[in-house]
């Protein structure tokens, strides 16, 4: 009991010396910097270290990508959501392989995704229908 109190006190002191950026992982109880680039890239809850997030696969965040297609004088922007990083990367790669301004329905529809928002271009040029 006394050792546990000393450990808890030392952990709080150690966390204070780093400006409160250090957190204790709820799984492995190791200290980690929750504002580090690695933690931001890996994701997970604020009280989970990056190693535990990868090992336990607790990251549930939706992956987003923005893609732009050319149509008329204005580019069409789509924000697309994916269930995994690999699906997001595969979609963007497939989308870009079509070439700028070409129809984007080749293999993109085979990848699991859903559109969050669109800013569709106006194909009406100079007010002519």
mmCIF file of the C-alpha atoms, coordinates in Angstrom:
data_MODEL
# 
_entry.id   MODEL 
# 
loop_
_atom_site.group_PDB 
_atom_site.id 
_atom_site.type_symbol 
_atom_site.label_atom_id 
_atom_site.label_alt_id 
_atom_site.label_comp_id 
_atom_site.label_asym_id 
_atom_site.label_entity_id 
_atom_site.label_seq_id 
_atom_site.pdbx_PDB_ins_code 
_atom_site.Cartn_x 
_atom_site.Cartn_y 
_atom_site.Cartn_z 
_atom_site.occupancy 
_atom_site.B_iso_or_equiv 
_atom_site.pdbx_formal_charge 
_atom_site.auth_seq_id 
_atom_site.auth_comp_id 
_atom_site.auth_asym_id 
_atom_site.auth_atom_id 
_atom_site.pdbx_PDB_model_num 
ATOM 1   C CA . UNK A 1 1   ? 0.000   0.000  0.000   1.00 0.00 ? 1   UNK A CA 1 
ATOM 2   C CA . UNK A 1 2   ? 2.767   2.451  0.897   1.00 0.00 ? 2   UNK A CA 1 
ATOM 3   C CA . UNK A 1 3   ? 4.707   1.573  -2.268  1.00 0.00 ? 3   UNK A CA 1 
ATOM 4   C CA . UNK A 1 4   ? 1.579   2.179  -4.359  1.00 0.00 ? 4   UNK A CA 1 
ATOM 5   C CA . UNK A 1 5   ? 1.149   5.624  -2.787  1.00 0.00 ? 5   UNK A CA 1 
ATOM 6   C CA . UNK A 1 6   ? 4.809   6.472  -3.454  1.00 0.00 ? 6   UNK A CA 1 
ATOM 7   C CA . UNK A 1 7   ? 4.442   5.349  -7.087  1.00 0.00 ? 7   UNK A CA 1 
ATOM 8   C CA . UNK A 1 8   ? 1.267   7.399  -7.528  1.00 0.00 ? 8   UNK A CA 1 
ATOM 9   C CA . UNK A 1 9   ? 2.934   10.453 -5.941  1.00 0.00 ? 9   UNK A CA 1 
ATOM 10  C CA . UNK A 1 10  ? 6.018   10.032 -8.155  1.00 0.00 ? 10  UNK A CA 1 
ATOM 11  C CA . UNK A 1 11  ? 3.815   9.690  -11.233 1.00 0.00 ? 11  UNK A CA 1 
ATOM 12  C CA . UNK A 1 12  ? 1.956   12.912 -10.413 1.00 0.00 ? 12  UNK A CA 1 
ATOM 13  C CA . UNK A 1 13  ? 5.254   14.729 -9.779  1.00 0.00 ? 13  UNK A CA 1 
ATOM 14  C CA . UNK A 1 14  ? 6.751   13.402 -13.008 1.00 0.00 ? 14  UNK A CA 1 
ATOM 15  C CA . UNK A 1 15  ? 3.659   14.474 -14.949 1.00 0.00 ? 15  UNK A CA 1 
ATOM 16  C CA . UNK A 1 16  ? 3.835   17.977 -13.442 1.00 0.00 ? 16  UNK A CA 1 
ATOM 17  C CA . UNK A 1 17  ? 7.473   18.434 -14.463 1.00 0.00 ? 17  UNK A CA 1 
ATOM 18  C CA . UNK A 1 18  ? 6.473   18.035 -18.125 1.00 0.00 ? 18  UNK A CA 1 
ATOM 19  C CA . UNK A 1 19  ? 3.744   20.653 -17.941 1.00 0.00 ? 19  UNK A CA 1 
ATOM 20  C CA . UNK A 1 20  ? 0.946   18.113 -17.498 1.00 0.00 ? 20  UNK A CA 1 
ATOM 21  C CA . UNK A 1 21  ? 1.552   16.558 -20.919 1.00 0.00 ? 21  UNK A CA 1 
ATOM 22  C CA . UNK A 1 22  ? 2.373   13.145 -19.489 1.00 0.00 ? 22  UNK A CA 1 
ATOM 23  C CA . UNK A 1 23  ? -0.464  10.648 -19.023 1.00 0.00 ? 23  UNK A CA 1 
ATOM 24  C CA . UNK A 1 24  ? -0.522  7.179  -17.540 1.00 0.00 ? 24  UNK A CA 1 
ATOM 25  C CA . UNK A 1 25  ? -1.799  4.462  -19.865 1.00 0.00 ? 25  UNK A CA 1 
ATOM 26  C CA . UNK A 1 26  ? -4.892  2.703  -18.528 1.00 0.00 ? 26  UNK A CA 1 
ATOM 27  C CA . UNK A 1 27  ? -3.675  -0.639 -19.940 1.00 0.00 ? 27  UNK A CA 1 
ATOM 28  C CA . UNK A 1 28  ? 0.073   -0.845 -19.252 1.00 0.00 ? 28  UNK A CA 1 
ATOM 29  C CA . UNK A 1 29  ? 0.346   1.994  -16.679 1.00 0.00 ? 29  UNK A CA 1 
ATOM 30  C CA . UNK A 1 30  ? 3.387   3.495  -18.444 1.00 0.00 ? 30  UNK A CA 1 
ATOM 31  C CA . UNK A 1 31  ? 3.795   7.251  -18.788 1.00 0.00 ? 31  UNK A CA 1 
ATOM 32  C CA . UNK A 1 32  ? 3.539   8.746  -22.262 1.00 0.00 ? 32  UNK A CA 1 
ATOM 33  C CA . UNK A 1 33  ? 3.261   12.201 -23.837 1.00 0.00 ? 33  UNK A CA 1 
ATOM 34  C CA . UNK A 1 34  ? -0.306  12.546 -25.128 1.00 0.00 ? 34  UNK A CA 1 
ATOM 35  C CA . UNK A 1 35  ? 0.687   15.561 -27.258 1.00 0.00 ? 35  UNK A CA 1 
ATOM 36  C CA . UNK A 1 36  ? 3.487   13.781 -29.148 1.00 0.00 ? 36  UNK A CA 1 
ATOM 37  C CA . UNK A 1 37  ? 3.397   13.433 -32.929 1.00 0.00 ? 37  UNK A CA 1 
ATOM 38  C CA . UNK A 1 38  ? 3.301   9.645  -32.581 1.00 0.00 ? 38  UNK A CA 1 
ATOM 39  C CA . UNK A 1 39  ? 0.212   9.766  -30.339 1.00 0.00 ? 39  UNK A CA 1 
ATOM 40  C CA . UNK A 1 40  ? -1.536  12.173 -32.717 1.00 0.00 ? 40  UNK A CA 1 
ATOM 41  C CA . UNK A 1 41  ? -0.797  9.910  -35.687 1.00 0.00 ? 41  UNK A CA 1 
ATOM 42  C CA . UNK A 1 42  ? -1.798  6.642  -33.950 1.00 0.00 ? 42  UNK A CA 1 
ATOM 43  C CA . UNK A 1 43  ? -4.922  8.027  -32.254 1.00 0.00 ? 43  UNK A CA 1 
ATOM 44  C CA . UNK A 1 44  ? -6.829  6.217  -29.511 1.00 0.00 ? 44  UNK A CA 1 
ATOM 45  C CA . UNK A 1 45  ? -8.233  7.565  -26.279 1.00 0.00 ? 45  UNK A CA 1 
ATOM 46  C CA . UNK A 1 46  ? -6.273  10.215 -24.392 1.00 0.00 ? 46  UNK A CA 1 
ATOM 47  C CA . UNK A 1 47  ? -5.400  7.745  -21.605 1.00 0.00 ? 47  UNK A CA 1 
ATOM 48  C CA . UNK A 1 48  ? -4.034  5.027  -23.944 1.00 0.00 ? 48  UNK A CA 1 
ATOM 49  C CA . UNK A 1 49  ? -0.400  4.972  -25.013 1.00 0.00 ? 49  UNK A CA 1 
ATOM 50  C CA . UNK A 1 50  ? 0.344   4.530  -28.742 1.00 0.00 ? 50  UNK A CA 1 
ATOM 51  C CA . UNK A 1 51  ? 1.765   1.023  -28.202 1.00 0.00 ? 51  UNK A CA 1 
ATOM 52  C CA . UNK A 1 52  ? -1.430  -0.217 -26.530 1.00 0.00 ? 52  UNK A CA 1 
ATOM 53  C CA . UNK A 1 53  ? -3.622  1.412  -29.191 1.00 0.00 ? 53  UNK A CA 1 
ATOM 54  C CA . UNK A 1 54  ? -1.746  -0.496 -31.902 1.00 0.00 ? 54  UNK A CA 1 
ATOM 55  C CA . UNK A 1 55  ? -1.566  -3.751 -29.959 1.00 0.00 ? 55  UNK A CA 1 
ATOM 56  C CA . UNK A 1 56  ? -5.194  -3.787 -28.749 1.00 0.00 ? 56  UNK A CA 1 
ATOM 57  C CA . UNK A 1 57  ? -6.618  -2.101 -31.893 1.00 0.00 ? 57  UNK A CA 1 
ATOM 58  C CA . UNK A 1 58  ? -8.744  0.316  -29.886 1.00 0.00 ? 58  UNK A CA 1 
ATOM 59  C CA . UNK A 1 59  ? -8.703  3.146  -32.462 1.00 0.00 ? 59  UNK A CA 1 
ATOM 60  C CA . UNK A 1 60  ? -12.254 3.647  -33.762 1.00 0.00 ? 60  UNK A CA 1 
ATOM 61  C CA . UNK A 1 61  ? -11.933 7.035  -35.476 1.00 0.00 ? 61  UNK A CA 1 
ATOM 62  C CA . UNK A 1 62  ? -13.405 7.482  -38.928 1.00 0.00 ? 62  UNK A CA 1 
ATOM 63  C CA . UNK A 1 63  ? -10.815 8.207  -41.619 1.00 0.00 ? 63  UNK A CA 1 
ATOM 64  C CA . UNK A 1 64  ? -11.568 11.110 -43.958 1.00 0.00 ? 64  UNK A CA 1 
ATOM 65  C CA . UNK A 1 65  ? -10.121 12.126 -47.299 1.00 0.00 ? 65  UNK A CA 1 
ATOM 66  C CA . UNK A 1 66  ? -10.830 15.053 -49.568 1.00 0.00 ? 66  UNK A CA 1 
ATOM 67  C CA . UNK A 1 67  ? -10.715 14.481 -53.318 1.00 0.00 ? 67  UNK A CA 1 
ATOM 68  C CA . UNK A 1 68  ? -11.010 17.009 -56.128 1.00 0.00 ? 68  UNK A CA 1 
ATOM 69  C CA . UNK A 1 69  ? -12.299 16.438 -59.653 1.00 0.00 ? 69  UNK A CA 1 
ATOM 70  C CA . UNK A 1 70  ? -12.270 18.957 -62.496 1.00 0.00 ? 70  UNK A CA 1 
ATOM 71  C CA . UNK A 1 71  ? -15.487 19.944 -64.185 1.00 0.00 ? 71  UNK A CA 1 
ATOM 72  C CA . UNK A 1 72  ? -16.074 23.207 -65.995 1.00 0.00 ? 72  UNK A CA 1 
ATOM 73  C CA . UNK A 1 73  ? -14.360 26.237 -64.506 1.00 0.00 ? 73  UNK A CA 1 
ATOM 74  C CA . UNK A 1 74  ? -14.626 25.045 -60.903 1.00 0.00 ? 74  UNK A CA 1 
ATOM 75  C CA . UNK A 1 75  ? -13.234 21.931 -59.266 1.00 0.00 ? 75  UNK A CA 1 
ATOM 76  C CA . UNK A 1 76  ? -15.682 19.597 -57.509 1.00 0.00 ? 76  UNK A CA 1 
ATOM 77  C CA . UNK A 1 77  ? -14.658 18.756 -53.947 1.00 0.00 ? 77  UNK A CA 1 
ATOM 78  C CA . UNK A 1 78  ? -15.855 15.633 -52.130 1.00 0.00 ? 78  UNK A CA 1 
ATOM 79  C CA . UNK A 1 79  ? -15.198 14.721 -48.495 1.00 0.00 ? 79  UNK A CA 1 
ATOM 80  C CA . UNK A 1 80  ? -15.299 10.951 -48.145 1.00 0.00 ? 80  UNK A CA 1 
ATOM 81  C CA . UNK A 1 81  ? -15.262 8.780  -44.983 1.00 0.00 ? 81  UNK A CA 1 
ATOM 82  C CA . UNK A 1 82  ? -13.766 5.295  -44.645 1.00 0.00 ? 82  UNK A CA 1 
ATOM 83  C CA . UNK A 1 83  ? -13.649 2.551  -42.025 1.00 0.00 ? 83  UNK A CA 1 
ATOM 84  C CA . UNK A 1 84  ? -9.898  1.998  -42.285 1.00 0.00 ? 84  UNK A CA 1 
ATOM 85  C CA . UNK A 1 85  ? -6.727  3.777  -43.299 1.00 0.00 ? 85  UNK A CA 1 
ATOM 86  C CA . UNK A 1 86  ? -6.026  1.190  -46.012 1.00 0.00 ? 86  UNK A CA 1 
ATOM 87  C CA . UNK A 1 87  ? -9.447  1.745  -47.650 1.00 0.00 ? 87  UNK A CA 1 
ATOM 88  C CA . UNK A 1 88  ? -8.868  5.512  -47.580 1.00 0.00 ? 88  UNK A CA 1 
ATOM 89  C CA . UNK A 1 89  ? -5.437  5.218  -49.191 1.00 0.00 ? 89  UNK A CA 1 
ATOM 90  C CA . UNK A 1 90  ? -6.725  2.740  -51.782 1.00 0.00 ? 90  UNK A CA 1 
ATOM 91  C CA . UNK A 1 91  ? -9.635  5.046  -52.714 1.00 0.00 ? 91  UNK A CA 1 
ATOM 92  C CA . UNK A 1 92  ? -7.373  8.080  -53.169 1.00 0.00 ? 92  UNK A CA 1 
ATOM 93  C CA . UNK A 1 93  ? -4.911  6.053  -55.218 1.00 0.00 ? 93  UNK A CA 1 
ATOM 94  C CA . UNK A 1 94  ? -7.695  4.710  -57.449 1.00 0.00 ? 94  UNK A CA 1 
ATOM 95  C CA . UNK A 1 95  ? -9.283  8.156  -57.728 1.00 0.00 ? 95  UNK A CA 1 
ATOM 96  C CA . UNK A 1 96  ? -5.997  9.756  -58.801 1.00 0.00 ? 96  UNK A CA 1 
ATOM 97  C CA . UNK A 1 97  ? -5.171  6.961  -61.274 1.00 0.00 ? 97  UNK A CA 1 
ATOM 98  C CA . UNK A 1 98  ? -8.203  7.944  -63.397 1.00 0.00 ? 98  UNK A CA 1 
ATOM 99  C CA . UNK A 1 99  ? -6.555  11.162 -64.473 1.00 0.00 ? 99  UNK A CA 1 
ATOM 100 C CA . UNK A 1 100 ? -7.662  14.703 -63.772 1.00 0.00 ? 100 UNK A CA 1 
ATOM 101 C CA . UNK A 1 101 ? -11.065 15.508 -65.267 1.00 0.00 ? 101 UNK A CA 1 
ATOM 102 C CA . UNK A 1 102 ? -12.041 11.971 -66.233 1.00 0.00 ? 102 UNK A CA 1 
ATOM 103 C CA . UNK A 1 103 ? -14.982 9.988  -64.886 1.00 0.00 ? 103 UNK A CA 1 
ATOM 104 C CA . UNK A 1 104 ? -14.206 8.727  -61.373 1.00 0.00 ? 104 UNK A CA 1 
ATOM 105 C CA . UNK A 1 105 ? -16.417 5.629  -61.268 1.00 0.00 ? 105 UNK A CA 1 
ATOM 106 C CA . UNK A 1 106 ? -13.794 3.073  -62.336 1.00 0.00 ? 106 UNK A CA 1 
ATOM 107 C CA . UNK A 1 107 ? -12.894 1.095  -59.169 1.00 0.00 ? 107 UNK A CA 1 
ATOM 108 C CA . UNK A 1 108 ? -13.771 3.705  -56.532 1.00 0.00 ? 108 UNK A CA 1 
ATOM 109 C CA . UNK A 1 109 ? -17.260 2.244  -56.122 1.00 0.00 ? 109 UNK A CA 1 
ATOM 110 C CA . UNK A 1 110 ? -15.770 -1.143 -55.169 1.00 0.00 ? 110 UNK A CA 1 
ATOM 111 C CA . UNK A 1 111 ? -14.137 0.369  -52.064 1.00 0.00 ? 111 UNK A CA 1 
ATOM 112 C CA . UNK A 1 112 ? -16.269 0.721  -48.921 1.00 0.00 ? 112 UNK A CA 1 
ATOM 113 C CA . UNK A 1 113 ? -16.883 4.481  -48.420 1.00 0.00 ? 113 UNK A CA 1 
ATOM 114 C CA . UNK A 1 114 ? -19.566 7.119  -47.906 1.00 0.00 ? 114 UNK A CA 1 
ATOM 115 C CA . UNK A 1 115 ? -19.675 10.790 -48.821 1.00 0.00 ? 115 UNK A CA 1 
ATOM 116 C CA . UNK A 1 116 ? -19.807 13.335 -46.010 1.00 0.00 ? 116 UNK A CA 1 
ATOM 117 C CA . UNK A 1 117 ? -20.082 16.427 -48.169 1.00 0.00 ? 117 UNK A CA 1 
ATOM 118 C CA . UNK A 1 118 ? -19.835 17.621 -51.760 1.00 0.00 ? 118 UNK A CA 1 
ATOM 119 C CA . UNK A 1 119 ? -19.207 20.938 -53.443 1.00 0.00 ? 119 UNK A CA 1 
ATOM 120 C CA . UNK A 1 120 ? -20.235 20.107 -56.985 1.00 0.00 ? 120 UNK A CA 1 
ATOM 121 C CA . UNK A 1 121 ? -19.052 22.269 -59.840 1.00 0.00 ? 121 UNK A CA 1 
ATOM 122 C CA . UNK A 1 122 ? -21.451 24.169 -62.058 1.00 0.00 ? 122 UNK A CA 1 
ATOM 123 C CA . UNK A 1 123 ? -20.959 22.905 -65.596 1.00 0.00 ? 123 UNK A CA 1 
ATOM 124 C CA . UNK A 1 124 ? -22.957 25.849 -66.988 1.00 0.00 ? 124 UNK A CA 1 
ATOM 125 C CA . UNK A 1 125 ? -20.366 27.969 -68.774 1.00 0.00 ? 125 UNK A CA 1 
ATOM 126 C CA . UNK A 1 126 ? -20.924 31.774 -68.959 1.00 0.00 ? 126 UNK A CA 1 
ATOM 127 C CA . UNK A 1 127 ? -24.650 31.496 -68.245 1.00 0.00 ? 127 UNK A CA 1 
ATOM 128 C CA . UNK A 1 128 ? -25.410 29.339 -71.278 1.00 0.00 ? 128 UNK A CA 1 
ATOM 129 C CA . UNK A 1 129 ? -27.470 26.219 -70.830 1.00 0.00 ? 129 UNK A CA 1 
# 
